[in-house]
Structures are given as C-alpha cells and as structure tokens.
Amino acid sequence: MFNKIMKLGQKKFNKSDQHHQDNNPGNNVVRGSRTATAAASSASNGESQTAAPFPSQMPIHPMFTSAPTLEVLPLLKDVSSSDRPLLFMKKAHMCSCQCDFSDTLIMPREKEIKRQTLLELVDFLHSSSGKVNETMQSELIKMVSANIFRCLPPAHHENTGAPPEGNDPEEEEPYLEPWWPHLQLVYELLLRYVVSSEIEPKTAKKFINHTFVSRLLDLFDSEDPREREYLKTVLHRIYGKFIFHRPFIRCSIYNIFYKFLYETERCIGIGELLEILGSVINGFTVPMREEHRLYLAKAILPLHKSKGISIFHQQLSYCVTQFVEKDYKLADTVIRGLLKYWPLTNCQKEVLFLGELEEVLDATEPSEFQQCVVPLFTQIGKCLNSAHFQVAERALFLWNNEHIVGLIAQNKDVIFPIIFEALERNMRGHWNQAVHGLSENVRRMFMEMDTELFEECEKQHPENEAKACELLEQRELTWKRLEEAASLAAN
C-alpha cells in the first residue's frame, strides 16, 4: 500500500534539473565547521568519536544509502500510521539535499519542495501525534547536521583585509545568510526535537552527543544574528534537558572565551554565549564551587580587556553581577578584576566600567567592601578628575545610590581623605559646569556626614597640595638631570 502511494505522489525532476544537481559540488555534502576543536574536546572528556553525531551501529534503511533527491511526496497525515515512520525518514533524508541560493532563479521548484517538506516536519514534531522512534530520530539529526554544519564565510575584515579594530562592529551591517528561509526551518525542527516531551533524554543523547554540541558551539561564529539567536535558544534548551552535558557545555564555552582572548579576538557570538552563561550562573549552588571561582577569574573577568567590549558588555556585566549576588565573598575578586583591566585612554569604556561597578557595589557586603576600599576609591578619584565630562559625571552619580553611600559612610575615615582632593580640584578648575555642580553636592554630603572629619581634611589639604607640588618639582628635576646626562654622553 505504501509503495503504491509513493508512486502516485512522486514527481521526478526533469533531466536538465537533474543534470544541474549532479554537477553542483555543494549538494549532498555535510560541511565541516570552522574549527576542529570539537573532536579534541570530546576526546578529552572520554567520549567516543564518530564521523557524525549519531551512532555508527544504527541500522540504515536501504532507501537511504543513495544520494537524496528532491521530489513531491505524500503528506504524512495522508498515510497510515504504520507507513508514517518510513515516509518521515524519506522526507528527512530528502531534505539533506543542499540547494543553490547564489541566484534566486536557480532551482526554484526544488527550493519550494524542500521548504514545504521542512514545514511539514516541523508541524509533525509539534503535533501531539508526532511520535518519533529511535530510527526516525537518527535520520532527523543526520538531516539537521547536513544543513547547519557548514563552513562559515570569512568575517568582513578577513574579506577586505581591513584590520578588525579599524571598524566599529556596532555600525557594520550584519551579514545575512542567503539560505536562511531553509536554515530557519531546520533550526526550528531541531528546537522542536530538543524540547519535545515525547523525546527521552536517554535516547536523544545518542544523537545529541558531545560532538554535536561542540559543532553547535562552533556555529556561534556565524555573522548572521538570526542564526546566533536560534543557536542560543537551542543550546540553552539542551543544557536544561540533558543534565549529563552541563559540565561539557560550561567547559566548552570557557574554552571559546580563552580562544577569543588569546588567539582570534573575534567577538562574534560572545554576547549570546554570555547570555546562556548568565542563566547557568543563576542556577549555581551556594557555596560556589572552586571550579566556578576559577573560571570567573581566568575566563570571565579578562573579557573586560577586549577592544570590542561594547558589543557584549551588558551580558558580561550581568554575569559578573550574578556571581556576586550568588556568593558575596566574590565581590573583592570582581572589584579587583575590574580595577586590573580598567581602561586608561578609552573614555567610553570607562563609562561602561563605572556602570558595571555600581551594579557590583550594589550587591557588595560591608565586609568585602573594606578589603578593596583604598584601590577602589583611588581609581574613582581619578575618574572624578577626568577631562571627559561623561566619565566624571558617571563617577559622581555613584553617590546617588543609597547602598553605596551607606558603604562609604561606614568607611568614611579612609574614603574622605582620598576623595576630598579630587573634589577640590573639580571645584577649582573643571571646565564642565555640571561636573562642578555635582562635585559641590558630593562635598556638601561629606560635610553633613561628618563635620569634624571634613574640617580635618580641609586643614590638611594645603599641606597635601604642597607635598604634591614638591614631588612634581623633584620629578621634573630628575628628568632634567637625565636629559643633561644623556646629552653629555652623546658628545
């Protein structure tokens, strides 16, 4: 009965179409990902490796040993339940074919057949009647792999030869995959498969194994933001459903950060990975394990030194704040990490750091605050005197936060002498009137907080200024002597 339906439903290609497909080297090829690190990562975790993300011992139906061809098949709903699994596998096998999207006029009929077939498969998995046995799952993941795992195009600067730091990534037009109409449906199919309540994790882990997850992570290097958004959702669902994959996924994400920091400096996909990590950190147990503390110091905090931090700073700041909220004892580590990577010449980056610092301080306990108060307010004092008014304003806005003001009040004996000098310099000579006014407000707040301490700082101010001038003169004199010695040596 099934063979009869298949014969009635099939519409073969014409000879010219078949000839075009046979001569297209991109057809029926499962393309490799950008890097070969996935196999090595899985091997180090004790996972057996195969050429594809499904078991090699899985029996393959004779129908699927030949190259797939695109043809019109009966609808799944029009065949009996006994014939449905075989038809599902034939449709999945057929969708492994690659279509040429370099020209919209090439293979229009075949593209539409594949699109409609993918839509039907998505609906089948979404419906309550979509029972998918192990053999069907195997063919489905083969098809997904054949479509999404491919060589990614080079970045814009790799094509043009322009240095990556010469362009603002936020202003560049994102690259959009020309075959996204098919790729989106394949990702939707994978997502439906992962979240389906009918799919048992013990069965699915044969196909969604470490190799498959590694290749998914490689795809975060895609320049198409729509693809990265789907990847983020799929990987987050895999992390939630497949508990045995969690350590491997965390370790793989950190390895991507290491590669970004010390090799490529290519920040595509870092923001989406940080979003996943933010949700993961939210589920960490307290007290925090040493492994998580180590990755915070070695992989997450160093991301602050990136030139392109503005692209993913919001997600990075959320992750860092989550660590402090989970374990207050990490506040000192985080604050000192921020100070270590504090920008020296990039004012816009300083504004971002000050905003993140406020969020971290808002979650900091007094005991941890005391450990880093001197280096912290030494840096804040420098920001108060910044010639860039946005940096100075953002630093002064810290005193609008009640929690931070409370921490300052508990450590006023240490903080007042450090900040007083910076406020006085702003009051006397800062060019921006808004900064001048905010400095006056903070100064008044100090005076109301502790009048005696304020007056003592005010008395010591001339003496401190005289010492600073003396040090400056000594430094200039030393440089002058060095110049004279150098000139004598040259003669």
Secondary structure, DSSP 8 states (H G I E B T S, - for coil): -HHHHHHHH-----HHHHHHHHT-TTTT-----S-SHHHHHHHHTT----SSSS-TTS---GGGSS---------GGGS-TTTHHHHHHHHHHHTTS----S-TTSSHHHHHHHHHHHHHHHHHHHSTT----HHHHHHHHHHHHHHH-------HHHHH---GGGS-TTTS-----TTHHHHHHHHHHHHHHHH-TTS-HHHHTTTS-HHHHHHHHHGGG-S-HHHHHHHHHHHHHHHHH-GGGHHHHHHHHHHHHHHIIIII---TTHHHHHHHHHHHHHT--SS--HHHHHHIIIIIGGGGG-TTHHHHHHHHHHHHHHHHHH-GGGHHHHHHHHHHT--SS-HHHHHHHHHHHHHHHHT--HHHHGGGHHHHHHHHHHHHT-SSHHHHHHHHGGGG-HHHHHHHHHTHHHHHHHHHHHHHHHHHH-S-HHHHHHHHHHHHHHHHH-HHHHHHHHHHHHHHHHHHHHHHHHHHHHHHHHHHHHHHHH-
